[in-house]
Amino acid sequence: MAPAADPWPVVAAATDLGEALVLAPSVADAASLARRLRESGRPVALLPGEWATAAAGGCVVVGSRAAAWAPVPRLAAVVVLDAHEEVYQEERAPTWNAWQVGAERARRAGAPCVLVSPCPTLEQLDWGRLVTASRSQEREGWPALDIVDRRDDDPRQGLYSEHLVRLLRSCAPVACILNRKGRARLLACTGCTDLARCEACQGAMEQPSGNCILTCRRCRATRAVVCQSCGSARLKTLRVGVSRVREELEALANVAVGEVTAQSVEVPGTSVLVGTDALLHRLRAGAVRAVAFLDFDQELLAPRYRAGEQALALLARAARLVGGRARAGRLVVQTRLPDHEVLTAALHADPGRAAAAERPRRLELALPPAAALAQVSGPQAEAFVGGLPPSLEVLGPDDGRWLLRAPDHKALLDALAGTPRPAGRVRVEVDPLRI
């Protein structure tokens, strides 16, 4: 379903079958859905507060990730909204994914399970039968996309293209997204041009917002704002963070700009907002007319094998904020990869284009869903990995972590279960999302 499409018909059809389990990506989304179900006359148990009501049966059970384990005495259907969202992955050991738990519960109960998503992952596409809306409905559910090709721009413009400046000066509510917190993420000396690096671990130093010190992103060591090589106190910013972007946008567009990160308590009431992708989760649908991604290549080229899926999910989240084509909202993407399959998929409102391009790469590199992966870490990880059978491919170590690969999940899990656990802590994460 397109980002702006209403999933209510799917939820209503599932609840008509009996005691349905409906999972939403956030507590706020679950509460909103529970309220809508109650207004339609359906009995509802909203988790986690109404666990006893769910256990008594005779109602629709609604909740976020943890509700995948909720008691549903006579499970009739399972619906997972925005099934592609990473929030469904439990990162604490033992790790699990809510949509997979819901799907397994439905299989054991002989009940239907529906995953609703504007951009399903390859694993989800392989899991079940794909049902899509008509092409006209899907196009109407995605907003217009402006791809700003920056390959020929003057480098002195920095992050701010002429198209972006015009958008900001139009006084329309705009959200600008840059996934770099702080004020300056990479600095260099204006005198000797050396990068600002940590003297302890040689990692890059950054300048957090509101601080007059440099902090190492790797080991958290600090020092004054001086060059380690020549002692100069004049450093130039090579890679800005959202705090510096806020300052520059205010000067450039001559408007007040608010800053939002995951640590922000409230969303400022300014017409222009800048923040990390946390901003996309803090705004309600229709709060902005446009969402601009200042450096989308950072998402497309992220050193993660799921980077493409995660980038498309960001676009889908932004598309839901501005609404479909009928609302005249816009997505603006600044990039030097204008022909990337993720952007082509969003431009044509056809997520299948991105999946079709990604699948052969995963197959060639033996990455999920073409193979099964597990990540092992912890103080006794090395001892545990040493006892694994030779049938598993072991990669690493990398920063105290090992990556295990097998042709399928059965071979992987059988090998993990059959390996003796050493005394001490070992963390095993099957199907890690961010590697």
C-alpha positions as CSV (number, residue, x, y, z in Angstrom):
1,M,0.0,0.0,0.0
2,A,1.3,3.5,-0.9
3,P,2.4,5.6,2.1
4,A,-0.6,7.9,2.0
5,A,-3.1,5.0,1.7
6,D,-5.3,4.2,4.7
7,P,-4.8,0.6,6.0
8,W,-8.1,0.7,7.8
9,P,-9.9,-1.6,5.3
10,V,-7.3,-4.3,5.9
11,V,-7.5,-3.9,9.7
12,A,-11.4,-3.9,9.6
13,A,-11.5,-7.1,7.5
14,A,-9.1,-8.8,9.9
15,T,-11.1,-7.9,12.9
16,D,-14.3,-9.1,11.3
17,L,-12.8,-12.6,11.4
18,G,-12.7,-12.7,15.2
19,E,-9.9,-12.1,17.7
20,A,-7.2,-10.4,15.6
21,L,-3.8,-9.3,16.6
22,V,-2.8,-6.0,15.0
23,L,0.8,-4.7,15.4
24,A,1.7,-1.0,14.8
25,P,5.3,0.4,14.6
26,S,4.9,2.8,17.6
27,V,3.0,3.1,20.8
28,A,1.3,6.3,19.4
29,D,0.2,4.5,16.2
30,A,-1.2,1.6,18.3
31,A,-3.1,4.0,20.5
32,S,-4.6,5.9,17.5
33,L,-5.6,2.6,15.9
34,A,-7.2,1.3,19.1
35,R,-9.2,4.5,19.4
36,R,-10.4,4.1,15.9
37,L,-11.4,0.5,16.5
38,R,-13.4,1.4,19.6
39,E,-15.2,4.2,17.8
40,S,-16.3,1.6,15.2
41,G,-17.8,-0.5,18.0
42,R,-15.2,-3.2,18.3
43,P,-13.9,-4.4,21.7
44,V,-10.2,-3.7,22.0
45,A,-7.3,-4.5,24.3
46,L,-4.5,-2.0,23.9
47,L,-1.1,-3.4,25.0
48,P,0.7,-3.3,27.4
49,G,-1.8,-1.8,29.8
50,E,-4.7,-4.1,29.0
51,W,-2.9,-7.4,29.0
52,A,-5.5,-9.1,31.2
53,T,-8.3,-8.0,28.9
54,A,-6.4,-9.6,26.0
55,A,-6.0,-12.8,27.9
56,A,-9.7,-13.0,28.6
57,G,-10.4,-13.1,24.9
58,G,-13.3,-11.8,22.8
59,C,-11.5,-8.6,21.6
60,V,-9.0,-7.2,19.1
61,V,-5.5,-7.0,20.5
62,V,-3.5,-3.9,19.4
63,G,0.0,-2.9,20.3
64,S,3.6,-2.2,19.2
65,R,6.5,-4.7,19.0
66,A,6.1,-6.4,22.3
67,A,2.4,-7.2,21.5
68,A,3.6,-9.9,19.2
69,W,3.7,-12.1,22.3
70,A,0.3,-11.0,23.6
71,P,-2.2,-13.6,24.7
72,V,-4.9,-14.1,22.0
73,P,-6.9,-17.2,23.0
74,R,-8.6,-17.8,19.7
75,L,-6.3,-16.1,17.2
76,A,-8.3,-15.4,14.0
77,A,-5.9,-13.1,12.0
78,V,-2.6,-11.2,12.3
79,V,-2.0,-7.8,10.7
80,V,1.4,-6.0,10.8
81,L,1.3,-2.4,9.8
82,D,4.5,-0.9,8.2
83,A,6.1,-4.3,8.4
84,H,9.3,-3.0,6.9
85,E,10.1,-0.8,9.9
86,E,13.2,-1.7,11.8
87,V,11.5,-0.9,15.1
88,Y,10.0,-4.4,15.0
89,Q,13.4,-5.9,15.6
90,E,14.2,-6.5,19.3
91,E,17.9,-5.7,19.8
92,R,18.1,-7.1,23.3
93,A,19.1,-10.7,23.7
94,P,17.4,-12.9,22.7
95,T,16.8,-11.0,19.5
96,W,13.6,-11.5,17.6
97,N,11.4,-9.7,15.0
98,A,7.8,-8.9,15.7
99,W,6.5,-9.5,12.1
100,Q,8.2,-13.0,12.1
101,V,6.7,-13.9,15.5
102,G,3.2,-12.8,14.3
103,A,3.6,-14.7,11.1
104,E,4.6,-17.9,13.0
105,R,1.7,-17.6,15.4
106,A,-0.7,-17.2,12.5
107,R,0.8,-20.3,10.8
108,R,0.4,-22.4,13.9
109,A,-3.2,-21.2,14.5
110,G,-4.1,-21.7,10.8
111,A,-5.0,-18.0,10.6
112,P,-4.3,-15.5,7.8
113,C,-1.4,-13.1,8.3
114,V,-1.1,-9.8,6.4
115,L,2.0,-7.6,6.3
116,V,1.1,-4.0,5.2
117,S,4.0,-1.9,3.8
118,P,4.7,0.7,1.2
119,C,8.1,-0.9,0.6
120,P,8.3,-4.5,1.7
121,T,11.8,-6.0,2.2
122,L,13.1,-8.9,0.1
123,E,12.6,-11.3,3.0
124,Q,8.9,-10.2,3.2
125,L,8.4,-10.5,-0.5
126,D,9.8,-14.1,-0.3
127,W,7.7,-14.9,2.7
128,G,4.2,-14.6,1.2
129,R,2.1,-13.7,-1.8
130,L,2.3,-10.1,-2.9
131,V,-0.9,-8.1,-3.2
132,T,-0.8,-4.6,-4.6
133,A,-3.2,-1.8,-5.4
134,S,-3.8,-0.6,-9.0
135,R,-1.0,1.5,-10.5
136,S,-3.3,4.6,-10.5
137,Q,-4.0,4.1,-6.7
138,E,-0.3,3.5,-6.0
139,R,0.8,6.6,-7.9
140,E,-1.8,8.8,-6.1
141,G,-0.5,7.5,-2.8
142,W,3.0,8.8,-3.4
143,P,3.8,12.6,-3.5
144,A,5.8,14.3,-6.3
145,L,9.5,13.8,-6.0
146,D,12.0,16.5,-7.0
147,I,15.5,15.0,-7.6
148,V,18.1,17.8,-7.4
149,D,21.1,16.6,-9.4
150,R,24.2,18.2,-7.7
151,R,26.9,16.7,-9.9
152,D,27.5,20.0,-11.7
153,D,26.9,22.4,-8.7
154,D,29.6,24.7,-7.4
155,P,31.2,22.9,-4.4
156,R,31.1,26.2,-2.5
157,Q,27.3,25.9,-2.3
158,G,27.7,23.2,0.3
159,L,24.5,21.5,1.2
160,Y,22.3,24.3,-0.1
161,S,21.2,24.1,-3.8
162,E,19.3,26.9,-5.4
163,H,16.2,24.7,-5.5
164,L,16.4,24.2,-1.7
165,V,16.9,27.9,-1.1
166,R,13.8,28.8,-3.1
167,L,11.8,26.2,-1.3
168,L,12.8,27.6,2.1
169,R,12.1,31.2,1.1
170,S,8.6,30.2,0.0
171,C,7.5,30.2,3.7
172,A,5.8,26.8,3.3
173,P,6.3,24.4,6.3
174,V,9.4,22.4,5.4
175,A,11.3,19.7,7.2
176,C,15.0,19.3,6.3
177,I,16.6,15.9,7.1
178,L,20.3,15.3,7.7
179,N,21.4,12.3,9.6
180,R,24.4,13.9,11.3
181,K,24.0,15.1,14.8
182,G,26.0,17.8,16.5
183,R,27.5,20.9,15.0
184,A,30.6,19.7,13.0
185,R,31.3,16.0,12.3
186,L,34.6,16.4,10.5
187,L,37.0,19.3,10.8
188,A,40.4,20.3,9.4
189,C,43.0,22.9,10.3
190,T,42.8,26.1,8.2
191,G,46.6,26.4,8.4
192,C,48.2,23.0,7.8
193,T,44.9,21.3,6.5
194,D,45.4,18.2,8.7
195,L,42.2,16.5,9.8
196,A,41.2,16.9,13.5
197,R,41.9,13.4,14.8
198,C,42.0,11.8,18.2
199,E,45.6,11.4,19.6
200,A,44.5,8.3,21.5
201,C,42.8,6.2,18.7
202,Q,43.2,8.3,15.6
203,G,39.5,8.5,15.1
204,A,37.8,11.6,13.7
205,M,37.0,14.4,16.2
206,E,33.6,16.1,16.1
207,Q,32.2,19.3,17.8
208,P,28.9,18.6,19.5
209,S,26.3,21.3,19.5
210,G,26.8,23.9,22.2
211,N,30.2,22.7,23.1
212,C,33.6,24.4,22.8
213,I,35.5,21.2,22.8
214,L,36.2,18.4,20.4
215,T,35.0,14.8,21.1
216,C,36.2,11.6,19.5
217,R,33.3,9.6,18.0
218,R,35.2,6.3,18.6
219,C,36.6,6.5,22.2
220,R,34.9,9.7,23.5
221,A,38.2,11.4,24.4
222,T,38.0,15.2,24.4
223,R,40.4,18.1,23.9
224,A,40.3,21.8,23.2
225,V,39.5,23.1,19.7
226,V,43.1,23.1,18.5
227,C,45.0,21.4,15.7
228,Q,47.1,18.4,17.0
229,S,49.8,19.0,14.3
230,C,50.4,22.8,14.4
231,G,48.5,24.0,17.5
232,S,46.3,26.4,15.5
233,A,42.9,27.2,17.0
234,R,41.3,27.9,13.6
235,L,39.5,24.8,12.2
236,K,37.2,24.7,9.3
237,T,34.1,22.4,9.0
238,L,34.2,19.8,6.3
239,R,31.1,17.9,7.3
240,V,28.4,19.8,9.1
241,G,25.9,18.5,11.6
242,V,22.3,19.6,12.1
243,S,23.2,22.3,14.6
244,R,25.5,24.0,12.1
245,V,22.9,23.5,9.3
246,R,20.3,25.3,11.4
247,E,22.5,28.3,11.8
248,E,23.4,28.4,8.1
249,L,19.8,27.9,7.0
250,E,18.6,30.8,9.2
251,A,21.2,33.1,7.6
252,L,20.5,31.8,4.1
253,A,16.7,31.9,4.0
254,N,16.3,34.7,6.6
255,V,13.7,32.7,8.5
256,A,13.6,31.1,11.9
257,V,14.7,27.4,11.8
258,G,14.0,24.9,14.6
259,E,16.2,21.9,15.3
260,V,15.0,18.4,16.2
261,T,17.0,15.3,17.1
262,A,16.2,12.1,19.1
263,Q,17.1,14.0,22.3
264,S,14.7,16.9,21.6
265,V,11.8,17.2,24.0
266,E,9.5,19.3,21.9
267,V,9.2,20.2,18.2
268,P,9.7,24.0,17.6
269,G,6.8,25.9,16.0
270,T,8.9,27.3,13.2
271,S,7.9,27.0,9.5
272,V,11.3,25.4,8.8
273,L,12.6,22.5,10.8
274,V,15.9,20.6,10.5
275,G,16.9,17.4,12.1
276,T,17.9,13.8,11.9
277,D,15.4,11.2,10.7
278,A,13.9,11.3,14.2
279,L,12.1,14.4,13.0
280,L,10.1,12.2,10.6
281,H,8.7,10.3,13.6
282,R,7.9,13.4,15.6
283,L,5.6,15.2,13.1
284,R,2.0,14.3,12.4
285,A,0.8,13.8,8.8
286,G,0.1,17.1,7.1
287,A,2.3,19.1,9.4
288,V,4.7,20.1,6.5
289,R,4.2,20.7,2.9
290,A,7.6,19.4,1.9
291,V,10.4,17.2,3.2
292,A,13.9,17.9,1.9
293,F,16.8,15.4,2.3
294,L,20.0,17.5,2.3
295,D,22.5,14.7,1.7
296,F,20.6,11.6,0.5
297,D,23.8,10.0,-0.8
298,Q,24.7,9.4,2.8
299,E,21.8,7.0,2.9
300,L,22.2,5.4,-0.5
301,L,25.9,4.8,0.1
302,A,25.8,3.8,3.7
303,P,28.1,0.9,4.5
304,R,25.3,-1.5,5.2
305,Y,23.9,-4.2,2.9
306,R,20.3,-3.0,3.6
307,A,21.1,0.6,2.7
308,G,18.8,0.7,-0.3
309,E,15.8,-0.7,1.6
310,Q,16.5,1.7,4.5
311,A,16.7,4.7,2.2
312,L,13.4,3.8,0.5
313,A,11.8,3.4,3.9
314,L,12.9,7.0,4.8
315,L,11.3,8.3,1.6
316,A,8.1,6.3,2.4
317,R,8.0,7.8,5.9
318,A,8.5,11.3,4.5
319,A,5.8,10.7,1.9
320,R,3.3,9.9,4.6
321,L,3.9,13.2,6.2
322,V,3.3,15.3,3.1
323,G,0.5,13.1,1.7
324,G,-0.3,11.9,-1.8
325,R,-0.4,13.8,-5.0
326,A,-3.8,15.2,-4.3
327,R,-2.4,17.2,-1.4
328,A,0.4,18.8,-3.5
329,G,3.1,17.9,-1.1
330,R,6.6,17.3,-2.3
331,L,9.8,15.4,-1.5
332,V,13.1,17.0,-2.4
333,V,16.2,14.9,-2.6
334,Q,19.6,16.4,-3.1
335,T,21.9,13.8,-4.6
336,R,24.8,13.0,-7.0
337,L,23.2,9.7,-7.9
338,P,20.0,10.8,-9.6
339,D,19.6,7.5,-11.5
340,H,19.8,5.3,-8.4
341,E,17.1,2.6,-8.3
342,V,15.8,3.8,-5.0
343,L,15.1,7.2,-6.4
344,T,13.7,5.8,-9.6
345,A,11.3,3.6,-7.5
346,A,10.0,6.6,-5.5
347,L,9.8,8.8,-8.6
348,H,7.6,6.3,-10.4
349,A,5.8,5.2,-7.2
350,D,6.9,1.6,-7.8
351,P,8.9,0.1,-5.0
352,G,9.2,-3.1,-7.0
353,R,11.9,-1.4,-9.1
354,A,14.2,-1.2,-6.1
355,A,13.5,-4.8,-5.1
356,A,14.2,-6.0,-8.6
357,A,17.6,-4.2,-8.7
358,E,18.6,-5.3,-5.2
359,R,17.8,-9.0,-5.5
360,P,20.6,-10.1,-7.9
361,R,23.2,-8.3,-5.8
362,R,22.1,-10.1,-2.7
363,L,22.2,-13.4,-4.6
364,E,25.7,-12.7,-5.9
365,L,27.0,-11.7,-2.5
366,A,25.2,-14.5,-0.6
367,L,23.3,-12.0,1.6
368,P,19.7,-12.5,3.0
369,P,17.4,-13.7,1.7
370,A,19.8,-15.7,-0.4
371,A,21.6,-16.9,2.7
372,A,21.1,-16.8,6.5
373,L,23.3,-14.7,8.8
374,A,24.1,-14.5,12.5
375,Q,26.3,-12.0,14.4
376,V,28.1,-13.3,17.5
377,S,29.6,-10.9,20.1
378,G,30.4,-10.8,23.8
379,P,33.3,-11.7,26.1
380,Q,33.2,-15.4,25.2
381,A,32.3,-15.0,21.5
382,E,35.7,-16.1,20.3
383,A,35.5,-19.4,22.3
384,F,32.0,-20.0,21.0
385,V,33.0,-19.3,17.4
386,G,35.9,-21.7,17.8
387,G,33.5,-24.6,18.5
388,L,31.3,-24.1,15.5
389,P,31.2,-26.8,12.8
390,P,33.1,-26.2,9.6
391,S,29.8,-26.2,7.6
392,L,29.4,-22.5,8.7
393,E,31.3,-19.7,7.0
394,V,32.9,-17.5,9.7
395,L,33.9,-13.9,8.9
396,G,35.8,-11.8,11.4
397,P,36.6,-10.8,13.9
398,D,35.6,-7.1,13.4
399,D,35.6,-5.0,16.6
400,G,34.9,-8.1,18.7
401,R,32.1,-9.4,16.4
402,W,32.0,-12.4,14.1
403,L,29.6,-12.9,11.2
404,L,28.3,-16.4,10.5
405,R,26.8,-17.4,7.2
406,A,24.9,-20.6,6.1
407,P,22.9,-21.5,3.0
408,D,19.6,-21.4,4.9
409,H,18.2,-20.8,8.4
410,K,17.9,-24.5,9.2
411,A,21.6,-25.1,8.7
412,L,22.5,-22.0,10.6
413,L,20.2,-22.7,13.6
414,D,21.1,-26.4,13.8
415,A,24.8,-25.4,13.9
416,L,24.2,-22.7,16.6
417,A,22.1,-25.1,18.7
418,G,24.6,-27.9,18.5
419,T,27.6,-25.8,19.6
420,P,28.4,-25.9,23.3
421,R,28.1,-22.6,25.1
422,P,31.2,-21.5,27.0
423,A,30.9,-20.1,30.5
424,G,30.4,-16.3,30.2
425,R,28.3,-14.0,28.1
426,V,27.8,-14.7,24.4
427,R,25.3,-12.7,22.3
428,V,23.9,-14.4,19.1
429,E,21.8,-12.2,16.8
430,V,20.2,-14.0,13.9
431,D,19.2,-11.9,10.9
432,P,20.9,-8.7,12.1
433,L,19.5,-5.6,10.3
434,R,22.5,-3.3,10.4
435,I,25.8,-4.9,9.3
